[in-house]
């Protein structure tokens, strides 16, 4: 999470202005009294939507879905990240099973643990990165906590700078967003994720037609 060069700062300012103009047309997504809960039943509902998408099996998508749930649970219950990771690895990420049992079958356990650990270890830096791409009137603390967990997981993965490409990561987390939300949240997430990806991996968005 190093400091950008003056050239990168100028480009980031331009991208941020574009993003804020788009964000202004999106309803702010405050914490909802009907937000998803961190229970196995929540994984059951969201998991069925992921499982019904076009690419199967999808162990990396399952890992991201579980990572969002784990980060939500960690914040919601004030549980240490390692405790939640161990719980998920033991009970919710089996090699077989069904979403109907509150599990995320065939999820990539290594990717899941890496995302959650990175998000927990670098939480303050990750939140600062996200905050720079949110409207001043709607800080991170006001967002729905599941959406907050999703953005943290995405930044943890994008910030690692490894495969897959940023656009793949964005699409994966949009699938997860659609599995949790049926309103404006996926559209909001798309705008924020694109802005975040461009700031964290500018080299992947440079050049004509990008």
Sine and cosine of phi, psi and omega as CSV:
sin_phi,cos_phi,sin_psi,cos_psi,sin_omega,cos_omega
0.00,0.00,0.77,0.64,-0.07,-1.00
-0.95,0.31,0.22,-0.98,0.00,-1.00
-0.97,0.24,0.68,-0.74,0.01,-1.00
-0.95,0.31,0.44,-0.90,0.10,-1.00
-0.96,0.29,0.23,-0.97,0.04,-1.00
-0.83,0.55,-0.62,0.78,0.01,-1.00
-0.90,0.43,-0.68,0.73,0.01,-1.00
-0.91,0.40,-0.60,0.80,0.01,-1.00
-0.88,0.48,-0.69,0.73,0.03,-1.00
-0.87,0.48,-0.68,0.73,0.01,-1.00
-0.92,0.39,-0.64,0.77,0.02,-1.00
-0.90,0.43,-0.63,0.78,0.04,-1.00
-0.87,0.49,-0.67,0.74,0.02,-1.00
-0.90,0.44,-0.72,0.70,-0.01,-1.00
-0.90,0.43,-0.62,0.78,0.00,-1.00
-0.91,0.41,-0.64,0.77,0.02,-1.00
-0.89,0.46,-0.67,0.74,0.04,-1.00
-0.89,0.45,-0.69,0.72,-0.03,-1.00
-0.90,0.43,-0.70,0.72,-0.03,-1.00
-0.90,0.44,-0.56,0.83,0.05,-1.00
-0.90,0.43,-0.64,0.77,0.04,-1.00
-0.94,0.34,-0.66,0.75,-0.06,-1.00
-0.90,0.43,-0.50,0.87,-0.02,-1.00
-0.88,0.47,-0.40,0.92,0.00,-1.00
-1.00,-0.01,0.01,1.00,-0.05,-1.00
-0.96,-0.27,0.71,-0.70,0.03,-1.00
-0.88,0.48,0.79,-0.62,0.05,-1.00
-0.84,0.54,0.64,-0.77,-0.12,-0.99
-0.96,-0.26,1.00,0.06,-0.01,-1.00
-0.97,0.23,0.26,-0.97,0.07,-1.00
-0.85,0.52,0.74,-0.68,-0.08,-1.00
-0.97,-0.23,0.62,-0.79,0.07,-1.00
-0.95,0.32,-0.20,0.98,0.00,-1.00
-0.91,-0.41,0.47,0.88,-0.02,-1.00
-0.92,0.40,0.36,-0.93,0.04,-1.00
-0.87,0.48,0.53,-0.85,0.04,-1.00
-0.99,-0.13,0.23,-0.97,-0.07,-1.00
-1.00,0.03,0.31,0.95,-0.10,-1.00
-1.00,0.10,0.24,-0.97,0.09,-1.00
-0.82,0.57,-0.52,0.86,0.01,-1.00
-0.89,0.47,-0.56,0.83,0.04,-1.00
-0.92,0.38,-0.66,0.75,0.08,-1.00
-0.89,0.46,-0.63,0.78,0.01,-1.00
-0.83,0.55,-0.78,0.63,-0.05,-1.00
-0.92,0.40,-0.74,0.67,-0.04,-1.00
-0.94,0.34,-0.57,0.82,-0.01,-1.00
-0.91,0.42,-0.59,0.81,0.02,-1.00
-0.88,0.47,-0.61,0.79,0.00,-1.00
-0.92,0.39,-0.67,0.74,0.04,-1.00
-0.90,0.43,-0.67,0.74,-0.04,-1.00
-0.91,0.42,-0.44,0.90,-0.03,-1.00
-1.00,0.06,-0.01,1.00,-0.01,-1.00
-0.97,0.24,0.03,-1.00,-0.29,-0.96
-0.97,0.25,-0.36,0.93,-0.06,-1.00
-0.95,-0.32,0.89,-0.46,0.03,-1.00
-0.69,-0.73,0.55,-0.84,-0.20,0.98
-0.95,0.32,0.31,-0.95,-0.06,-1.00
-0.76,-0.65,0.94,0.33,-0.05,-1.00
-0.89,0.45,-0.55,0.83,0.01,-1.00
-0.96,0.29,-0.58,0.81,0.10,-1.00
-0.91,0.42,-0.67,0.75,0.06,-1.00
-0.87,0.50,-0.62,0.79,0.03,-1.00
-0.89,0.46,-0.65,0.76,-0.01,-1.00
-0.94,0.34,-0.64,0.77,0.08,-1.00
-0.85,0.52,-0.75,0.67,-0.01,-1.00
-0.91,0.41,-0.59,0.81,0.01,-1.00
-0.90,0.45,-0.66,0.75,0.04,-1.00
-0.89,0.46,-0.71,0.71,0.03,-1.00
-0.88,0.48,-0.68,0.74,-0.04,-1.00
-0.91,0.41,-0.67,0.74,0.02,-1.00
-0.92,0.40,-0.61,0.79,0.09,-1.00
-0.88,0.48,-0.76,0.66,-0.04,-1.00
-0.89,0.46,-0.65,0.76,0.00,-1.00
-0.87,0.49,-0.70,0.72,0.02,-1.00
-0.95,0.30,-0.69,0.72,-0.08,-1.00
-0.89,0.46,-0.68,0.73,-0.06,-1.00
-0.98,-0.20,0.00,1.00,-0.06,-1.00
0.84,0.54,0.65,0.76,0.02,-1.00
-1.00,-0.05,0.64,-0.76,0.11,-0.99
-0.86,0.51,0.57,-0.82,-0.05,-1.00
-0.84,0.54,-0.66,0.75,-0.04,-1.00
-0.90,0.43,-0.56,0.83,0.05,-1.00
-0.90,0.43,-0.70,0.71,-0.01,-1.00
-0.93,0.38,-0.65,0.76,0.04,-1.00
-0.85,0.52,-0.73,0.68,-0.01,-1.00
-0.88,0.47,-0.66,0.75,0.03,-1.00
-0.88,0.48,-0.71,0.70,-0.01,-1.00
-0.92,0.40,-0.68,0.73,-0.02,-1.00
-0.90,0.44,-0.56,0.83,-0.03,-1.00
-0.98,0.18,-0.62,0.79,-0.22,-0.97
-0.87,-0.50,-0.34,0.94,-0.13,-0.99
-0.85,-0.53,-0.13,0.99,0.01,-1.00
-0.86,-0.51,0.88,0.48,0.01,-1.00
-0.97,0.22,0.22,-0.98,0.06,-1.00
-0.97,0.23,-0.29,0.96,0.06,-1.00
-0.56,-0.83,0.11,-0.99,-0.02,-1.00
0.77,-0.64,-0.34,-0.94,-0.07,-1.00
-0.55,-0.84,0.48,-0.88,0.07,-1.00
-0.88,0.47,-0.47,0.88,0.01,-1.00
-0.88,0.47,-0.33,0.94,0.03,-1.00
-0.99,-0.10,0.23,0.97,0.01,-1.00
0.97,0.24,0.38,0.93,-0.05,-1.00
-0.92,-0.40,0.21,-0.98,0.09,-1.00
-0.86,-0.51,0.99,0.13,-0.12,-0.99
-0.91,0.41,0.61,-0.79,0.08,-1.00
0.90,0.44,0.31,0.95,0.08,-1.00
-0.93,0.38,0.53,-0.85,0.03,-1.00
-0.97,0.26,0.98,-0.19,-0.10,-0.99
-0.90,0.43,-0.61,0.79,0.00,-1.00
-0.90,0.44,-0.70,0.71,0.02,-1.00
-0.91,0.42,-0.69,0.73,0.03,-1.00
-0.81,0.58,-0.80,0.60,-0.04,-1.00
-0.90,0.44,-0.62,0.78,-0.01,-1.00
-0.89,0.45,-0.69,0.72,-0.01,-1.00
-0.90,0.45,-0.74,0.67,-0.06,-1.00
-0.91,0.42,-0.68,0.74,0.00,-1.00
-0.90,0.44,-0.69,0.73,0.00,-1.00
-0.90,0.44,-0.70,0.72,-0.01,-1.00
-0.89,0.45,-0.60,0.80,0.01,-1.00
-0.96,0.26,-0.69,0.73,-0.06,-1.00
-0.91,0.41,-0.66,0.75,-0.07,-1.00
-0.94,-0.34,0.54,0.84,-0.12,-0.99
-0.83,0.56,-0.71,0.70,-0.04,-1.00
-0.90,0.43,-0.68,0.73,0.01,-1.00
-0.92,0.40,-0.65,0.76,0.02,-1.00
-0.90,0.44,-0.71,0.71,0.02,-1.00
-0.89,0.46,-0.59,0.81,0.03,-1.00
-0.91,0.41,-0.64,0.77,0.04,-1.00
-0.89,0.45,-0.73,0.69,0.00,-1.00
-0.89,0.46,-0.69,0.72,-0.07,-1.00
-0.86,0.52,-0.53,0.85,-0.01,-1.00
-0.92,0.39,-0.25,0.97,-0.04,-1.00
-0.92,-0.39,0.28,0.96,0.05,-1.00
-0.91,-0.40,0.48,-0.88,0.06,-1.00
-0.89,0.45,0.62,-0.79,-0.07,-1.00
-0.86,0.52,-0.50,0.86,-0.01,-1.00
-0.98,0.20,-0.20,0.98,-0.01,-1.00
-0.75,-0.66,0.97,0.24,-0.01,-1.00
-0.93,0.37,0.15,-0.99,-0.05,-1.00
-0.81,0.58,-0.62,0.79,-0.06,-1.00
-0.90,0.44,-0.37,0.93,-0.03,-1.00
-1.00,0.03,-0.21,0.98,-0.03,-1.00
-0.95,0.30,0.41,-0.91,0.13,-0.99
-0.81,0.59,0.72,-0.70,-0.10,-1.00
-0.90,0.44,-0.46,0.89,0.07,-1.00
-0.94,0.33,-0.65,0.76,0.07,-1.00
-0.90,0.44,-0.63,0.78,0.05,-1.00
-0.88,0.48,-0.69,0.72,0.03,-1.00
-0.90,0.44,-0.62,0.78,0.00,-1.00
-0.90,0.43,-0.70,0.71,0.00,-1.00
-0.91,0.42,-0.63,0.78,0.04,-1.00
-0.90,0.44,-0.69,0.73,0.02,-1.00
-0.89,0.46,-0.68,0.73,-0.02,-1.00
-0.90,0.44,-0.68,0.73,0.00,-1.00
-0.92,0.39,-0.62,0.78,0.05,-1.00
-0.85,0.53,-0.64,0.77,-0.02,-1.00
-0.98,0.22,-0.70,0.71,0.00,-1.00
-0.90,0.44,-0.62,0.79,-0.03,-1.00
-0.93,0.36,-0.34,0.94,0.02,-1.00
-0.93,0.36,-0.39,0.92,0.10,-1.00
0.95,0.31,0.31,0.95,0.00,-1.00
-0.95,-0.32,0.05,-1.00,0.07,-1.00
-0.87,0.49,0.44,-0.90,0.06,1.00
-0.99,0.13,0.08,-1.00,0.04,-1.00
-0.85,0.52,0.39,-0.92,-0.06,-1.00
-0.84,0.54,-0.65,0.76,-0.04,-1.00
-0.90,0.43,-0.53,0.85,0.07,-1.00
-0.93,0.37,-0.69,0.73,0.03,-1.00
-0.87,0.50,-0.70,0.71,0.03,-1.00
-0.84,0.54,-0.77,0.64,-0.02,-1.00
-0.88,0.48,-0.62,0.78,0.01,-1.00
-0.89,0.46,-0.72,0.69,-0.01,-1.00
-0.95,0.31,-0.43,0.90,0.12,-0.99
-0.93,0.37,-0.61,0.79,0.10,-0.99
-0.86,0.50,-0.69,0.73,0.02,-1.00
-0.90,0.43,-0.67,0.74,0.02,-1.00
-0.86,0.50,-0.68,0.73,0.02,-1.00
-0.91,0.41,-0.46,0.89,0.01,-1.00
-0.96,0.29,-0.42,0.91,-0.01,-1.00
-0.99,-0.13,-0.54,0.84,-0.20,-0.98
-0.83,-0.56,0.54,-0.84,0.05,-1.00
-0.88,-0.48,0.09,1.00,-0.04,-1.00
-0.95,-0.30,-0.71,-0.70,-0.05,-1.00
-0.99,0.15,-0.17,0.98,-0.12,-0.99
-0.84,0.54,-0.71,0.71,0.02,-1.00
-0.87,0.49,-0.60,0.80,0.03,-1.00
-0.92,0.40,-0.69,0.72,0.06,-1.00
-0.87,0.50,-0.73,0.68,0.00,-1.00
-0.86,0.52,-0.63,0.78,-0.02,-1.00
-0.87,0.49,-0.71,0.70,0.00,-1.00
-0.90,0.44,-0.69,0.72,-0.02,-1.00
-0.93,0.36,-0.69,0.72,-0.02,-1.00
-0.88,0.47,-0.64,0.77,0.03,-1.00
-0.90,0.43,-0.68,0.73,0.03,-1.00
-0.90,0.43,-0.66,0.75,0.03,-1.00
-0.89,0.45,-0.71,0.70,-0.02,-1.00
-0.89,0.46,-0.64,0.77,0.01,-1.00
-0.92,0.39,-0.52,0.85,0.01,-1.00
-0.99,0.16,-0.56,0.83,-0.05,-1.00
-1.00,0.09,-0.50,0.86,-0.01,-1.00
-0.74,-0.68,0.88,0.47,-0.09,-1.00
-0.87,0.50,-0.50,0.87,-0.02,-1.00
-0.89,0.46,-0.42,0.91,-0.01,-1.00
-0.99,0.15,-0.14,0.99,-0.04,-1.00
-0.86,-0.50,0.14,0.99,0.01,-1.00
-1.00,0.04,0.33,-0.95,0.03,-1.00
0.99,-0.13,0.23,-0.97,-0.05,-1.00
-0.89,0.46,0.64,-0.77,0.12,-0.99
0.96,0.26,0.23,0.97,0.00,-1.00
-0.92,-0.39,0.00,0.00,0.00,0.00
